[in-house]
Amino acid sequence: MVTYNVIGEIGRGGFGVVEEVETKKGQKFAMKTLVYPNNASDTNKADLRACFEREVKYQGTIDHRHVVPIVAKNLKDDPPWFVMPLAEGSLQKELRDDRTLGGDPKTAIFDLLAGLEEVHRLGYKHRDLSPGNVLRFRDGDGVTYYAISDFGLMSPQAGVTTTLTDTNVAGGTLPYRAPECATSFRRATGLADIYSVGAILHDIFGTGGRIPHAELKANGPIGEVIAKCTKTNPRRRYKNVQELREVLYDVLHSDDLKFESDEDSHYGKLLKDNEKLSDDQWDELFAHIDRQLDSRKSTQSLISAIRTTHVEGLLNSAPDLFHALGMEYSDFASKYSFNFDFCDVIATISQIFYDNGEIDLQANTALAMLELGTSHNRWFVERKFIAMASPDISDELAQRIVTEIAVRDLDIKRSLRNLRNSITVEDDALHPKIDQLGEEA
């Protein structure tokens, strides 16, 4: 059994202490140990221990780059403890030093959203998101990334209303706590986490103090995002992380959408200014796309401006055009290089095409996720492919995917090998018809 020697204390809260520890081999980690309050009764201690154990079990089941993993634990010890990778720091400390994060907060923001989306995908709610729970790491290639930690409030039980975070505020960290967490914490949904993200955005872009549970404001387009995140009525917030990410991407990358011609600029602006297009506008847009393709001109900048609201609107108004746009979108996703944040936007939009498309569109979309995910080493996208090519899909769809692989002469062994080198893929995670193509991968 590995033994850990304590080097020094990193942080201490009401019911937990985090210490830097080292193994005999010189490997350094962070160890979190439950600390009981001096005046705690036996019942309170039992409740706090149960809360701590749930934190370990929930956090330990999530395998995602942007969620802090648990590398060791002993829940039978008194007090119990667990071990995590040692972070370079926290978003909280970074914001205290420079709330602009060097003028480019996008990595921290989109990494946070990626981790939160995985938490929600698995049916959990964090309910205590704050900058102190977002930790900064550096991978083997020297790339900085952020991951969510502190899952003590993920699933509260009766009698446990206190948190193990550094603030010791009932029902979450007060400046970041959604209003509903104060009045009905146990029934708070994932929309409470959306509020917390808005409060973190306010830390970065807002000014002045904050009144807990209030709608927060800031200047400019980012102010509109913060305000919608922090609506006191949860139903008026962004409905999920995907929707929030898209809007944030547009706001924070507003200079990234460069259009290649006057016509591109016209139609790009049309998409940016309108969440939904009329039938006539769609007809004009498709005519322009066809002209670009006929003249062998790229449609990349134009397709980059498409968002979920456009796709959903087209699905309802013109299913035949929905299919045509989906085929063009899968080609776009497979062909070009993107920054990591936009990969997740593409994957979210692609899911709509897969869920509502005919078999050929589903096959093309699934392979687009494989190519996009493995070429960009983006876990979120790669998991989309695994779901789209799982044993649960029909044999007909699996065969169509296999046929598309042959027609395109894709190096599927290489792609599946890259997939397995990137994320954990269970032996039976893919449909047998697809999995057998990757034998020896």
C-alpha positions in Angstrom: 0.0 0.0 0.0 1.3 3.5 -0.9 2.1 5.7 2.0 2.0 9.5 1.9 4.1 11.9 3.8 2.6 15.3 4.6 4.7 18.2 3.2 2.4 21.0 4.2 -1.1 22.4 4.3 -2.7 23.8 1.1 -6.0 24.9 2.5 -8.5 24.4 5.3 -12.2 24.9 5.5 -14.9 24.2 8.0 -14.9 20.4 7.6 -11.9 19.5 5.5 -8.2 20.1 5.2 -6.2 19.7 2.0 -2.5 19.0 2.3 0.4 18.4 -0.1 1.7 14.9 0.3 4.6 12.9 -1.2 5.2 9.2 -1.8 8.4 7.4 -1.2 9.1 7.6 -4.9 8.9 11.4 -4.7 5.5 11.7 -6.4 3.5 14.7 -5.1 -0.3 14.7 -4.6 -3.0 16.6 -2.7 -4.8 14.8 0.1 -8.1 15.9 1.4 -9.1 14.7 5.0 -12.3 15.1 6.8 -12.1 17.3 9.9 -14.9 17.3 12.4 -15.9 20.5 14.2 -15.0 20.6 17.9 -18.6 20.8 18.9 -20.0 18.2 16.5 -22.2 15.6 18.0 -21.9 11.9 17.0 -24.9 12.3 14.7 -23.4 15.3 13.0 -20.1 13.5 12.6 -21.9 10.6 11.0 -23.7 12.9 8.6 -20.5 14.7 7.7 -18.7 11.4 7.1 -21.5 10.2 4.9 -21.3 13.5 2.9 -17.6 13.1 2.5 -17.8 9.5 1.4 -20.4 10.5 -1.2 -18.1 13.2 -2.5 -15.4 10.6 -3.0 -17.7 8.1 -4.7 -19.3 10.6 -7.1 -16.1 12.3 -8.0 -14.3 9.0 -8.4 -16.8 7.8 -11.1 -16.2 10.7 -13.5 -13.5 10.1 -16.0 -13.0 13.4 -17.7 -10.0 15.8 -18.3 -11.9 18.7 -16.7 -13.0 16.9 -13.6 -10.4 16.2 -11.0 -9.8 12.5 -10.6 -9.3 10.6 -7.4 -6.2 8.5 -7.4 -6.4 6.9 -3.9 -8.8 6.8 -0.9 -9.4 5.2 2.4 -13.0 5.7 3.6 -12.6 3.3 6.5 -10.0 5.4 8.2 -11.2 7.8 10.9 -11.1 10.4 9.6 -11.5 9.3 6.0 -9.3 10.8 3.2 -8.7 10.7 -0.5 -5.9 11.7 -2.8 -6.0 13.8 -6.0 -3.4 15.1 -8.4 -1.6 18.2 -7.1 -2.9 21.3 -8.8 -0.7 24.3 -9.6 -3.3 26.6 -8.2 -7.0 27.5 -8.2 -9.0 29.9 -10.3 -9.8 31.7 -7.1 -6.2 32.6 -6.5 -5.7 33.6 -10.2 -8.7 35.9 -10.1 -7.3 37.6 -7.0 -4.0 38.2 -8.7 -5.5 39.2 -12.1 -9.2 39.0 -12.7 -8.7 39.2 -16.5 -6.5 36.1 -16.3 -3.8 37.8 -18.5 -6.5 39.2 -20.8 -7.6 35.8 -22.1 -9.9 33.9 -19.7 -11.3 31.6 -22.4 -9.3 28.5 -21.4 -10.6 28.6 -17.8 -14.2 29.4 -18.9 -14.5 26.7 -21.5 -12.7 24.1 -19.5 -15.1 24.8 -16.7 -18.0 24.4 -19.0 -16.6 21.1 -20.5 -16.3 19.6 -17.0 -19.7 20.8 -15.9 -21.3 19.4 -19.0 -19.9 16.0 -18.2 -21.2 16.2 -14.7 -24.7 17.1 -16.0 -24.5 14.4 -18.7 -24.1 11.8 -16.0 -27.2 13.1 -14.2 -25.4 15.0 -11.4 -25.5 18.6 -10.2 -22.5 20.2 -8.6 -24.4 22.9 -6.6 -21.3 24.5 -5.2 -19.3 25.8 -8.2 -17.0 28.6 -7.2 -13.5 29.7 -8.3 -12.1 27.8 -5.3 -13.4 24.6 -6.8 -11.9 25.1 -10.2 -8.2 24.0 -10.1 -5.4 24.6 -12.6 -3.2 21.8 -13.8 -0.5 21.3 -16.4 -0.4 18.2 -18.5 2.6 16.2 -19.8 2.9 18.5 -22.8 3.0 21.6 -20.7 -0.5 22.6 -21.6 -2.5 24.4 -18.9 -6.0 23.2 -18.2 -8.7 23.5 -15.5 -10.8 20.9 -13.8 -13.7 20.9 -11.3 -13.3 19.6 -7.8 -15.2 19.5 -4.5 -18.3 17.4 -5.0 -19.5 17.4 -1.4 -22.9 18.9 -2.3 -23.6 16.8 -5.3 -26.4 14.8 -3.6 -27.3 16.2 -0.2 -29.2 14.0 2.2 -31.5 14.9 5.0 -29.7 16.6 7.9 -26.6 17.5 5.9 -26.8 21.1 4.9 -23.2 22.1 5.4 -20.5 22.0 2.7 -17.0 20.8 2.9 -15.7 23.8 0.8 -13.5 26.6 2.1 -16.4 28.9 3.0 -18.5 26.7 5.2 -21.8 28.2 4.1 -24.9 26.1 4.2 -26.1 25.1 0.8 -23.2 26.3 -1.2 -20.6 29.1 -1.4 -22.7 32.3 -0.8 -21.5 34.7 -3.6 -22.0 32.0 -6.2 -25.1 30.3 -4.8 -28.3 30.3 -6.8 -31.3 31.7 -5.1 -33.2 28.4 -5.1 -30.3 26.8 -3.2 -31.1 29.0 -0.2 -34.8 28.1 -0.2 -35.0 24.6 -1.6 -31.5 23.3 -1.9 -32.5 19.6 -2.3 -34.7 20.4 -5.3 -32.1 22.6 -7.0 -31.4 21.5 -10.6 -28.5 21.9 -13.0 -29.7 25.4 -13.6 -28.2 26.3 -10.2 -24.8 25.5 -11.7 -25.6 27.9 -14.6 -26.2 30.6 -12.0 -22.8 29.9 -10.5 -21.1 30.1 -13.9 -22.7 33.5 -14.3 -21.3 34.6 -11.0 -17.8 33.4 -12.0 -18.2 35.3 -15.2 -19.1 38.4 -13.2 -15.8 37.9 -11.2 -14.0 38.3 -14.5 -16.0 40.8 -16.4 -18.2 42.6 -13.9 -17.5 45.5 -11.5 -18.5 46.4 -8.0 -19.8 44.3 -5.2 -22.5 41.7 -5.3 -25.7 41.0 -3.4 -26.1 37.3 -2.9 -28.8 35.6 -5.0 -29.4 38.8 -7.1 -29.3 39.0 -10.9 -25.8 40.2 -11.9 -24.9 42.7 -14.5 -22.0 43.9 -16.6 -21.4 46.1 -19.6 -21.6 45.0 -23.2 -22.6 41.6 -24.8 -21.0 39.6 -22.0 -23.2 41.5 -19.5 -26.3 40.1 -21.3 -24.8 36.6 -20.9 -24.1 37.1 -17.2 -27.6 38.5 -16.6 -29.3 35.5 -18.3 -27.1 33.1 -16.3 -28.2 34.7 -13.0 -31.9 35.2 -13.5 -33.6 34.7 -10.2 -36.2 32.5 -12.0 -34.2 29.4 -13.0 -36.4 28.8 -16.1 -35.2 32.1 -17.6 -31.6 31.1 -17.5 -29.8 29.2 -20.3 -31.4 25.8 -20.5 -28.1 23.9 -20.4 -24.4 24.1 -20.7 -24.5 23.6 -24.5 -26.7 26.6 -25.0 -24.5 28.8 -22.7 -21.3 27.6 -24.4 -22.5 28.6 -27.9 -23.5 32.1 -26.8 -20.2 32.6 -24.8 -18.2 31.4 -27.8 -19.7 34.0 -30.0 -19.2 36.7 -27.4 -15.6 35.8 -26.6 -14.5 35.0 -30.1 -16.4 37.8 -31.9 -13.3 38.6 -34.0 -12.7 35.0 -35.0 -15.5 34.8 -37.6 -13.9 36.2 -40.7 -15.8 36.0 -43.9 -14.1 35.7 -47.2 -16.3 37.8 -49.5 -19.0 40.5 -49.4 -21.6 37.8 -49.9 -20.1 35.7 -47.1 -20.2 38.8 -44.8 -23.9 39.4 -45.7 -25.0 35.8 -44.9 -22.7 35.5 -42.0 -24.2 38.7 -40.5 -27.7 37.3 -41.3 -26.9 34.2 -39.2 -25.4 36.1 -36.3 -28.2 38.6 -36.1 -31.1 36.1 -36.4 -31.6 33.0 -34.2 -34.1 31.7 -36.8 -34.3 32.4 -40.5 -37.4 32.7 -42.7 -37.9 30.2 -45.6 -36.8 32.9 -48.1 -33.7 33.6 -46.1 -32.8 29.9 -46.0 -33.4 29.6 -49.7 -31.0 32.5 -50.3 -28.4 31.0 -48.0 -28.5 27.6 -49.6 -28.2 29.2 -53.1 -25.1 31.0 -51.9 -23.6 27.8 -50.4 -24.3 26.0 -53.7 -22.5 28.8 -55.6 -19.5 28.6 -53.3 -19.3 24.8 -53.8 -19.7 25.0 -57.6 -16.8 27.4 -57.8 -14.8 25.3 -55.3 -14.7 28.0 -52.7 -14.6 27.2 -49.0 -17.8 27.5 -47.0 -15.9 27.2 -43.7 -16.4 30.7 -42.4 -20.1 30.7 -43.2 -20.9 27.3 -41.7 -19.0 28.4 -38.6 -21.7 30.9 -37.9 -24.5 28.3 -37.7 -25.9 27.6 -34.3 -28.4 25.2 -32.7 -31.3 27.7 -33.0 -30.7 27.8 -36.8 -30.6 24.0 -37.1 -33.7 23.5 -34.9 -35.6 26.1 -36.8 -34.7 24.5 -40.1 -35.7 21.0 -38.8 -39.2 22.3 -38.1 -39.6 24.3 -41.3 -37.8 22.4 -44.0 -36.7 18.8 -43.2 -35.2 18.3 -46.7 -33.0 21.4 -46.3 -32.2 20.2 -42.8 -30.7 17.0 -44.3 -28.7 19.0 -46.9 -27.3 21.3 -44.2 -26.4 18.3 -42.0 -24.4 16.7 -44.8 -22.6 19.9 -45.4 -22.0 20.4 -41.7 -20.5 16.9 -41.3 -18.1 17.6 -44.1 -17.2 20.9 -42.5 -16.6 19.2 -39.1 -14.3 16.5 -40.7 -12.3 18.8 -43.0 -11.0 21.7 -41.0 -9.0 22.5 -37.9 -10.7 24.4 -35.0 -9.8 25.6 -31.5 -10.8 23.2 -28.7 -13.7 25.4 -27.5 -15.4 25.4 -31.0 -15.0 21.6 -31.3 -17.5 21.3 -28.4 -19.9 23.7 -30.2 -19.6 21.6 -33.4 -20.3 18.4 -31.5 -23.4 19.8 -29.8 -24.8 21.0 -33.2 -23.9 17.7 -34.8 -25.9 15.8 -32.2 -29.1 17.5 -33.5 -28.3 16.3 -37.0 -27.6 12.8 -35.7 -30.8 12.6 -33.5 -33.1 13.8 -36.3 -31.4 12.7 -39.5 -31.9 9.9 -41.9 -29.5 7.0 -41.8 -27.0 8.5 -44.3 -26.8 11.7 -42.3 -26.4 9.7 -39.0 -23.5 7.8 -40.5 -21.7 10.8 -41.8 -22.2 12.7 -38.6 -20.8 9.8 -36.5 -17.7 9.6 -38.7 -17.3 13.3 -38.5 -17.2 13.1 -34.7 -14.6 10.4 -34.9 -12.4 12.4 -37.3 -12.9 15.7 -35.4 -12.4 14.1 -32.0 -9.3 12.1 -32.7 -7.6 14.8 -34.8 -8.1 17.4 -32.1 -7.8 15.0 -29.1 -11.1 16.3 -27.8 -12.7 13.9 -25.3 -16.2 15.4 -25.5 -16.3 14.9 -29.2 -14.8 11.4 -29.0 -17.5 10.4 -26.6 -20.1 11.6 -29.0 -18.7 9.2 -31.6 -18.8 6.3 -29.1 -22.5 7.0 -28.4 -23.3 7.4 -32.1 -21.6 4.1 -32.9 -22.6 2.0 -29.8 -24.1 -1.5 -29.8 -27.5 0.1 -29.3 -27.6 1.5 -32.9 -29.4 -0.5 -35.5 -27.5 -3.0 -37.7 -28.5 -1.0 -40.7 -26.9 2.2 -39.3 -23.8 0.2 -38.3 -23.5 -1.2 -41.8 -23.9 2.2 -43.3 -21.1 3.5 -41.2 -18.9 0.6 -42.3 -19.8 1.3 -45.9 -18.9 5.0 -45.6 -15.6 4.0 -44.1 -14.9 1.8 -47.1 -16.1 4.5 -49.6 -13.9 7.1 -48.1 -11.0 4.7 -47.7 -10.6 5.9 -44.1 -7.8 4.5 -42.0 -10.2 3.2 -39.4 -7.6 1.2 -37.5 -5.6 4.3 -37.0 -8.6 6.3 -35.9 -9.8 3.7 -33.4 -6.3 3.3 -32.1 -6.1 7.1 -31.5 -9.5 7.0 -29.9 -8.4 4.3 -27.4 -5.1 6.1 -26.7 -7.1 9.3 -25.9 -9.9 8.0 -23.7 -11.0 4.8 -22.0 -13.1 2.7 -24.4 -14.7 -0.4 -23.0 -14.4 -3.6 -25.0 -18.1 -3.6 -25.9 -18.5 0.1 -26.4 -18.8 0.0 -30.2 -21.2 -1.9 -32.4 -19.6 -5.2 -33.4 -19.6 -4.4 -37.1 -17.6 -1.2 -36.4 -15.4 -2.7 -33.7 -14.2 -5.5 -35.8 -12.7 -3.0 -38.2 -10.4 -1.8 -35.5 -9.0 -5.2 -34.6 -5.4 -5.0 -33.7 -5.9 -1.2 -33.4 
